[in-house]
Every structure is written in C-alpha cells, then in structure tokens.
Amino acid sequence: MPVITRAHALPLDADLQQRMQKFEPEVPLLPLDSGATLYIGWFNDKPVAGAWACGDTQGRQLLHFGIHPATRGRGVLQRLAHDMRELENASGRRVLSAQDYSALDS
C-alpha cells in the first residue's frame, strides 16, 4: 500500500479533523510541545494514519500513532514511521526512538 507522508501545520481544517477522529487510537490534534510536528499518512487522497514527532532536535520521539481501522495489517504505520524518520533527519532533527506501533499495525 503506497502511503505518502506529509507534515501538517495546525490548525487542521474541519474535514481533516473529522477524518482523523476515526483513527484508533485517536491522534491528539493539539501540539504536544512547542516543537512538535504532526505527520499524516495519505493513501488515495485520504488520511489513513498519523503520529507526532516531539522533543528537541537532538532527541526526537515518534509518539501517539493512530491508524484508520480499514488499513490495519498493511504495514502503514511501519511506512509512516520510516518516512517520519527520513523527513525529520532531512530537517536536521535526530530521531532517537519511536513508540511501539506494531500491535496497531497488525
């Protein structure tokens, strides 16, 4: 399943917020800290997963993964985490850890 990962600025539009409320578990729609970045995975122009990158530039963590129930078992969160790491590293931020999302991705 080809997923396109994008960073999103807040506030999100109402339609996107409504679609994200279907994710399990729900991804918080407020920044978790001042430098947090919300990433959303897209498939066919629909949001299918999301997570936050939080912390300082030398020790970012990937947290609060959520996925649309229809996309479970397709490796979407693994792809999202991989893309998030690449985007964070390209921006000069070092990712040190990721929340365990494997149970959500199966």
MDTraj code that builds the backbone (N, CA, C; nanometers):
import mdtraj as md
import numpy as np

residues = "MET PRO VAL ILE THR ARG ALA HIS ALA LEU PRO LEU ASP ALA ASP LEU GLN GLN ARG MET GLN LYS PHE GLU PRO GLU VAL PRO LEU LEU PRO LEU ASP SER GLY ALA THR LEU TYR ILE GLY TRP PHE ASN ASP LYS PRO VAL ALA GLY ALA TRP ALA CYS GLY ASP THR GLN GLY ARG GLN LEU LEU HIS PHE GLY ILE HIS PRO ALA THR ARG GLY ARG GLY VAL LEU GLN ARG LEU ALA HIS ASP MET ARG GLU LEU GLU ASN ALA SER GLY ARG ARG VAL LEU SER ALA GLN ASP TYR SER ALA LEU ASP SER".split()
xyz = np.array([
    [0.0848, -0.1175, 0.0000],
    [0.0000, 0.0000, 0.0000],
    [0.0897, 0.1241, 0.0000],
    [0.0928, 0.2007, -0.1080],
    [0.1783, 0.3198, -0.1121],
    [0.1186, 0.4337, -0.0280],
    [0.1917, 0.4728, 0.0723],
    [0.1485, 0.5794, 0.1626],
    [0.2389, 0.6994, 0.1415],
    [0.1790, 0.8169, 0.1335],
    [0.2541, 0.9412, 0.1221],
    [0.2462, 1.0118, 0.2565],
    [0.3620, 1.0430, 0.3140],
    [0.3681, 1.1056, 0.4453],
    [0.3971, 1.2535, 0.4300],
    [0.3168, 1.3356, 0.5000],
    [0.3352, 1.4809, 0.4962],
    [0.3267, 1.5377, 0.6375],
    [0.4095, 1.6413, 0.6622],
    [0.3977, 1.7189, 0.7861],
    [0.2819, 1.8168, 0.7675],
    [0.2079, 1.8415, 0.8751],
    [0.0917, 1.9302, 0.8668],
    [0.0989, 2.0409, 0.9698],
    [0.0624, 2.1598, 0.9259],
    [0.0542, 2.2753, 1.0152],
    [-0.0826, 2.2752, 1.0844],
    [-0.0831, 2.3315, 1.2011],
    [-0.2077, 2.3431, 1.2767],
    [-0.2579, 2.4863, 1.2685],
    [-0.3847, 2.5092, 1.2773],
    [-0.4911, 2.4102, 1.2966],
    [-0.5255, 2.3394, 1.1658],
    [-0.5731, 2.2167, 1.1806],
    [-0.6173, 2.1390, 1.0658],
    [-0.7576, 2.1843, 1.0268],
    [-0.7902, 2.1688, 0.8993],
    [-0.9264, 2.2054, 0.8595],
    [-1.0249, 2.1055, 0.9199],
    [-1.1504, 2.1453, 0.9269],
    [-1.2529, 2.0660, 0.9955],
    [-1.2719, 1.9282, 0.9329],
    [-1.2653, 1.9188, 0.8012],
    [-1.2830, 1.7898, 0.7341],
    [-1.1726, 1.6922, 0.7728],
    [-1.0481, 1.7397, 0.7730],
    [-0.9361, 1.6532, 0.8106],
    [-0.9463, 1.6120, 0.9573],
    [-0.9834, 1.7028, 1.0437],
    [-1.0016, 1.6685, 1.1851],
    [-1.1067, 1.5589, 1.2015],
    [-1.2163, 1.5723, 1.1288],
    [-1.3238, 1.4729, 1.1374],
    [-1.2759, 1.3360, 1.0895],
    [-1.2001, 1.3327, 0.9817],
    [-1.1483, 1.2052, 0.9300],
    [-1.0504, 1.1414, 1.0287],
    [-0.9681, 1.2253, 1.0923],
    [-0.8693, 1.1727, 1.1866],
    [-0.9332, 1.1192, 1.3141],
    [-1.0526, 1.1627, 1.3463],
    [-1.1200, 1.1125, 1.4655],
    [-1.1563, 0.9647, 1.4525],
    [-1.1470, 0.9116, 1.3309],
    [-1.1737, 0.7693, 1.3091],
    [-1.0512, 0.6827, 1.3372],
    [-0.9338, 0.7452, 1.3522],
    [-0.8123, 0.6691, 1.3792],
    [-0.8225, 0.6024, 1.5155],
    [-0.7617, 0.4853, 1.5254],
    [-0.7570, 0.4118, 1.6521],
    [-0.6127, 0.3801, 1.6847],
    [-0.5644, 0.4192, 1.8010],
    [-0.6256, 0.5166, 1.8900],
    [-0.6252, 0.6546, 1.8254],
    [-0.7038, 0.7419, 1.8822],
    [-0.7153, 0.8764, 1.8284],
    [-0.5830, 0.9519, 1.8446],
    [-0.5422, 1.0206, 1.7416],
    [-0.4198, 1.1019, 1.7443],
    [-0.4568, 1.2396, 1.8003],
    [-0.3882, 1.2875, 1.9055],
    [-0.4189, 1.4209, 1.9579],
    [-0.4043, 1.5263, 1.8482],
    [-0.4949, 1.6223, 1.8448],
    [-0.4920, 1.7250, 1.7414],
    [-0.4340, 1.8562, 1.7916],
    [-0.3766, 1.8537, 1.9102],
    [-0.3082, 1.9704, 1.9652],
    [-0.1603, 1.9379, 1.9771],
    [-0.0731, 2.0368, 1.9572],
    [0.0710, 2.0089, 1.9688],
    [0.1057, 1.9609, 2.1091],
    [0.1931, 1.8634, 2.1167],
    [0.2315, 1.8049, 2.2449],
    [0.3423, 1.8848, 2.3116],
    [0.4198, 1.9582, 2.2340],
    [0.5178, 2.0528, 2.2857],
    [0.5406, 2.1582, 2.1782],
    [0.6156, 2.2619, 2.2103],
    [0.6288, 2.3746, 2.1176],
    [0.6954, 2.3377, 1.9855],
    [0.7778, 2.2349, 1.9844],
    [0.8460, 2.1960, 1.8617],
    [0.7881, 2.0728, 1.7955],
    [0.6717, 2.0291, 1.8384],
    [0.6120, 1.9057, 1.7856],
    [0.5668, 1.9228, 1.6407],
    [0.5760, 1.8141, 1.5658],
    [0.5323, 1.8122, 1.4265],
    [0.4346, 1.6979, 1.4075],
    [0.3193, 1.7292, 1.3492],
    [0.2189, 1.6277, 1.3182],
    [0.2432, 1.5760, 1.1772],
    [0.2521, 1.4438, 1.1651],
    [0.2657, 1.3794, 1.0343],
    [0.1416, 1.2957, 1.0078],
    [0.0967, 1.3011, 0.8828],
    [-0.0199, 1.2229, 0.8416],
    [0.0185, 1.1420, 0.7184],
    [-0.0195, 1.0146, 0.7191],
    [0.0000, 0.9273, 0.6044],
    [-0.1257, 0.9285, 0.5190],
    [-0.1069, 0.9455, 0.3892],
    [-0.2178, 0.9566, 0.2949],
    [-0.2155, 0.8414, 0.1954],
    [-0.3341, 0.7927, 0.1600],
    [-0.3493, 0.6931, 0.0547],
    [-0.4719, 0.7324, -0.0270],
    [-0.4536, 0.7482, -0.1571],
    [-0.5633, 0.7912, -0.2457],
    [-0.6321, 0.9179, -0.1941],
    [-0.5518, 1.0146, -0.1541],
    [-0.6011, 1.1443, -0.1047],
    [-0.6869, 1.1349, 0.0207],
    [-0.6704, 1.0270, 0.0967],
    [-0.7420, 1.0120, 0.2235],
    [-0.6418, 0.9868, 0.3345],
    [-0.6619, 1.0501, 0.4509],
    [-0.5712, 1.0248, 0.5631],
    [-0.5954, 0.8846, 0.6190],
    [-0.4868, 0.8075, 0.6340],
    [-0.5009, 0.6699, 0.6826],
    [-0.4253, 0.6449, 0.8125],
    [-0.3345, 0.7369, 0.8495],
    [-0.2572, 0.7183, 0.9728],
    [-0.1953, 0.8517, 1.0121],
    [-0.1551, 0.8611, 1.1386],
    [-0.0900, 0.9825, 1.1847],
    [-0.0088, 0.9565, 1.3097],
    [0.0824, 1.0490, 1.3374],
    [0.1652, 1.0419, 1.4583],
    [0.2348, 1.1754, 1.4766],
    [0.2920, 1.1947, 1.5936],
    [0.3662, 1.3162, 1.6279],
    [0.5145, 1.2870, 1.6426],
    [0.5965, 1.3830, 1.6023],
    [0.7402, 1.3845, 1.6334],
    [0.7578, 1.4947, 1.7367],
    [0.8113, 1.4591, 1.8540],
    [0.8208, 1.5523, 1.9660],
    [0.9614, 1.5534, 2.0242],
    [0.9942, 1.6626, 2.0916],
    [1.1209, 1.6727, 2.1619],
    [1.2160, 1.7684, 2.0937],
    [1.3354, 1.7795, 2.1514],
    [1.4337, 1.8719, 2.0949],
    [1.4991, 1.8113, 1.9710],
    [1.5759, 1.8915, 1.9010],
    [1.6312, 1.8495, 1.7721],
    [1.7294, 1.7336, 1.7826],
    [1.7861, 1.7096, 1.8997],
    [1.8824, 1.6011, 1.9161],
    [1.8215, 1.4744, 1.9719],
    [1.6945, 1.4769, 2.0067],
    [1.6337, 1.3581, 2.0659],
    [1.4843, 1.3492, 2.0424],
    [1.4436, 1.3475, 1.9171],
    [1.3013, 1.3418, 1.8835],
    [1.2456, 1.2015, 1.9102],
    [1.1197, 1.1990, 1.9480],
    [1.0476, 1.0734, 1.9671],
    [0.9250, 1.0743, 1.8775],
    [0.8915, 0.9596, 1.8232],
    [0.7717, 0.9444, 1.7433],
    [0.6646, 0.8834, 1.8334],
    [0.5541, 0.9574, 1.8518],
    [0.4542, 0.9212, 1.9522],
    [0.3118, 0.9305, 1.8987],
    [0.2223, 0.8698, 1.9723],
    [0.0772, 0.8797, 1.9507],
    [0.0355, 0.8374, 1.8105],
    [0.0806, 0.7193, 1.7709],
    [0.0428, 0.6646, 1.6415],
    [-0.1054, 0.6279, 1.6427],
    [-0.1717, 0.6583, 1.5342],
    [-0.3102, 0.6175, 1.5144],
    [-0.3283, 0.5737, 1.3700],
    [-0.4232, 0.4829, 1.3479],
    [-0.4444, 0.4287, 1.2143],
    [-0.5935, 0.4102, 1.1890],
    [-0.6338, 0.4307, 1.0658],
    [-0.7720, 0.4031, 1.0286],
    [-0.7901, 0.2513, 1.0323],
    [-0.8968, 0.2042, 1.0947],
    [-0.9157, 0.0593, 1.1096],
    [-0.9118, -0.0187, 0.9778],
    [-0.9539, 0.0412, 0.8684],
    [-0.9560, -0.0297, 0.7393],
    [-0.8167, -0.0548, 0.6836],
    [-0.7149, 0.0125, 0.7377],
    [-0.5802, -0.0034, 0.6835],
    [-0.4895, -0.0878, 0.7722],
    [-0.5429, -0.1438, 0.8787],
    [-0.4607, -0.2302, 0.9645],
    [-0.4118, -0.3511, 0.8871],
    [-0.2927, -0.3976, 0.9264],
    [-0.2386, -0.5189, 0.8666],
    [-0.1731, -0.4982, 0.7312],
    [-0.1506, -0.3730, 0.6931],
    [-0.0925, -0.3444, 0.5624],
    [0.0437, -0.2756, 0.5711],
    [0.0989, -0.2682, 0.6919],
    [0.2303, -0.2073, 0.7093],
    [0.2301, -0.0557, 0.7011],
    [0.1137, 0.0055, 0.7164],
    [0.1017, 0.1510, 0.7022],
    [0.1814, 0.2245, 0.8099],
    [0.1716, 0.1816, 0.9340],
    [0.2431, 0.2527, 1.0407],
    [0.3936, 0.2330, 1.0302],
    [0.4359, 0.1179, 0.9850],
    [0.5790, 0.0970, 0.9637],
    [0.6300, 0.1947, 0.8579],
    [0.5543, 0.2123, 0.7514],
    [0.5918, 0.3064, 0.6456],
    [0.5887, 0.4498, 0.6968],
    [0.4858, 0.4831, 0.7754],
    [0.4752, 0.6172, 0.8312],
    [0.5962, 0.6480, 0.9195],
    [0.6313, 0.5555, 1.0090],
    [0.7462, 0.5763, 1.0974],
    [0.8749, 0.5924, 1.0177],
    [0.8947, 0.5110, 0.9148],
    [1.0134, 0.5212, 0.8295],
    [1.0199, 0.6580, 0.7621],
    [0.9096, 0.7003, 0.7030],
    [0.9056, 0.8302, 0.6352],
    [0.9258, 0.9452, 0.7333],
    [0.8667, 0.9343, 0.8520],
    [0.8834, 1.0393, 0.9527],
    [1.0307, 1.0544, 0.9903],
    [1.0986, 0.9421, 1.0108],
    [1.2416, 0.9471, 1.0435],
    [1.3199, 1.0165, 0.9324],
    [1.2918, 0.9803, 0.8075],
    [1.3626, 1.0419, 0.6957],
    [1.3353, 1.1919, 0.6872],
    [1.2099, 1.2331, 0.7028],
    [1.1756, 1.3748, 0.6961],
    [1.2369, 1.4524, 0.8123],
    [1.2341, 1.3941, 0.9295],
    [1.2946, 1.4587, 1.0463],
    [1.4454, 1.4740, 1.0264],
    [1.5114, 1.3674, 0.9838],
    [1.6562, 1.3729, 0.9615],
    [1.6919, 1.4738, 0.8532],
    [1.6122, 1.4811, 0.7479],
    [1.6373, 1.5771, 0.6401],
    [1.6230, 1.7216, 0.6895],
    [1.5461, 1.7404, 0.7957],
    [1.5270, 1.8732, 0.8545],
    [1.6301, 1.9039, 0.9629],
    [1.7265, 1.8129, 0.9813],
    [1.8315, 1.8347, 1.0799],
    [1.7950, 1.7939, 1.2211],
    [1.6867, 1.7183, 1.2347],
    [1.6453, 1.6701, 1.3668],
    [1.6742, 1.5211, 1.3754],
    [1.7247, 1.4791, 1.4899],
    [1.7646, 1.3401, 1.5093],
    [1.6557, 1.2643, 1.5841],
    [1.6085, 1.1566, 1.5255],
    [1.5060, 1.0736, 1.5890],
    [1.5754, 0.9639, 1.6674],
    [1.5463, 0.9588, 1.7964],
    [1.6094, 0.8597, 1.8827],
    [1.5195, 0.7399, 1.9107],
    [1.3893, 0.7606, 1.9077],
    [1.3032, 0.6480, 1.9420],
    [1.1656, 0.6635, 1.8799],
    [1.0936, 0.5521, 1.8786],
    [0.9557, 0.5504, 1.8328],
    [0.8741, 0.4656, 1.9286],
    [0.7549, 0.5111, 1.9540],
    [0.6600, 0.4349, 2.0328],
    [0.6347, 0.3031, 1.9611],
    [0.6092, 0.1969, 2.0351],
    [0.5820, 0.0681, 1.9733],
    [0.4447, 0.0728, 1.9067],
    [0.4431, 0.0683, 1.7765],
    [0.3186, 0.0745, 1.6994],
    [0.2840, -0.0607, 1.6394],
    [0.3664, -0.1633, 1.6610],
    [0.3494, -0.2917, 1.5923],
    [0.2140, -0.3568, 1.6191],
    [0.1617, -0.3431, 1.7409],
    [0.0318, -0.4029, 1.7704],
    [-0.0796, -0.3354, 1.6908],
    [-0.0643, -0.2064, 1.6635],
    [-0.1633, -0.1324, 1.5863],
    [-0.1544, -0.1655, 1.4380],
    [-0.0365, -0.2053, 1.3924],
    [-0.0093, -0.2236, 1.2500],
    [-0.0376, -0.3655, 1.2030],
    [-0.0913, -0.4493, 1.2912],
    [-0.1163, -0.5883, 1.2513],
    [-0.2642, -0.6163, 1.2385],
])
top = md.Topology()
chain = top.add_chain()
for i, resn in enumerate(residues, 1):
    res = top.add_residue(resn, chain, resSeq=i)
    for name in ("N", "CA", "C"):
        top.add_atom(name, md.element.get_by_symbol(name[0]), res)
traj = md.Trajectory(xyz[None], top)
